[in-house]
Amino acid sequence: MNWKEFDKYKPAFDYIIENRPMHIVEYGGGESTYFINQLLDELNYGGKITAYEDNPKFYNFSNKQGWNTKNSIKLVNIEVILPETVIIRYIHPLKDVQDVDFFIVDGPDYDSYILDNGKRSSAIDNLHLIMTRFNKTIPFWIEGRSGQVNFMRNLNYKMITDYEV
């Protein structure tokens, strides 16, 4: 299979083709990262992707599958930022993403982040944190994850598909 057959990422691929972002940051790395690298290689304009994955088993699986051929997927930890709403954050140096110009969210597995009181996480705050820290609005796309979509919309952000008519 190649990137053209990975239909669930079509909105992100279309955005990349049309806008040619130089640094894509993906939260939840794996097979999708591999296909984004394929697309970037085909377009050959110098773009790159950095993907953050929190699950060591899935990270190792991705490596065994050959999806991390360019070492684009980084294994990182996650921490709970707001326990009352179970907002979580991928932990990585902000300097590594200061030039990001497109975000993709396809992680984490929120069922892995359930507090003792039974509350389950439904959103990461990385996009908001980075946009606030670097004082710029950065286009993004979220694969499913209605909790993440609602979190971003509640902060008055629109993802790339919100602009379609």
N, C-alpha and C positions, 0 to 999 in steps of 0.2 A: 504494500500500500504506500501511496505517497500523499503529500499534503493536500492535493486536489480531492482526494477521497475522504479526507478527515472532515466530514460535513459539519460536525458540531462546532467547529471553529471558523466557519465561513465568515461571520461578521468581522472577526479579528483579522483573518487573512485578507479580506477585502480592504479593510482599513490600512493594513501594512502595504498592500500593493499600491493603493492610491496615495498614501501620505508618506511612505518610506521613513518611518521613525528610525533614528540612529541607535537608541538604546531602549529595548523593550524589557520590562521587568514583569515576570510572571510569578504569582503566588500559587504554588501547587505545581511543581515540575514533574515531568514524566514524558509519556509518549507525545503529548502536545508540544513539548519543548523540542523534541526531535523533529517534528514536522515544521515548526516555525524555523528551525535552523535550515531545513531543506528549502523552504521558501526564500529565506534570506540568501542562501547560496545561489539559488536560481536568479533572483533579482540582482545580486552582485553589486549593491550600492554601498556596502560597508556597514550595514546595520548589524547589531548583535543583540542577543538575548541573555539575560541573567534570570534564572529561575530558582526560587527558594522552596525547598521541600522540608517538611518537619518530621516525616515518618521514616525512621531508619530502614525499616523493612521495605517500604516502597522505593526509597532511594537506592538501596542495594538491588532491588528487582529491576529498576530502571537501568542501572549500570549493566546488569547481566543481559538485559534485552538489547543493549547497544544504543539506548536512547540518549546517553550522555557522552556522545562521541567528542564533543568540543568542550567538555567539562563546564557546560553551561548551568548544570543543576548543582546547587549548593545545599548541603544538609545543614539546617539551622534549628534552633529551639524556638518554641513559642511560649509566651507568658500571658497570663490573664491580666488584663489592664484594668478593667472595670468589673469586679466580681458581681455587683448587683445586676448587671445586664450581660455578663459573661462576654464582654468584648475582649478579643485576644489580639496579639501582635506577634508577627514573625520577628525574631531578633537578628538583626544584621547591621553592620555599620552604615549609617546614612550617607557617608562620603562615597560609598560604593554605588549609590543610585542617584547622586545629585544631578546627573545628566539625563535621567530617565525622561522619555517623551511619549511613552505609551505603556499603560498597565494592562495586564490580564489577570483576572482572579479566577482560579479553578482549584482552590484549596483554602484551608485544610479540610480534613474529614472532621466536621464539627462534632460528630458522635464521640470523638476521642477527647473532647473537652467538655465533660459534664462534671459539675461541682457536686460536693457532698449533698447539697440540698436538692439535687436533681435537675437544676437549671442547666441547659445545654447552650453552648455558644452558637451564634448564628452570623457573626461578622468579625472581620479584622479591621483595625483602624490604621493600617500602614499607609493606605492611599491618602487619607485625610492628613495624617501626620506629615508625610513627605510634601504634600502640596502646601501645607501651612508653613513648614520649616523653610521651604525654598521659595515661598510666596509666588506660586504659579499654579495655574490650573492645567492639569495633565489629562489628556484623553484616556479613557479606560473602557474595558469591556469585561463583563462578568458572565461566566458560564453558569447559567442557572442561579442557584444560591439566592433565593428570594430575600432572605434575611440581610444579606450583603447589599443587594439592590436597594432595599428599603432603607438601610442604614445610610447609604450614600445619598439617596433622594431626600431623606430627612435633613441632611446637611446642605441641601440645595445644589448637589452635583448632578450632572446628567452624563450617563454613559453614551458611547457613540451611537447606539441603537435608539436612544431616546430622541434623537434629532431627526429620525426618519419620519416621513409623512405617510 
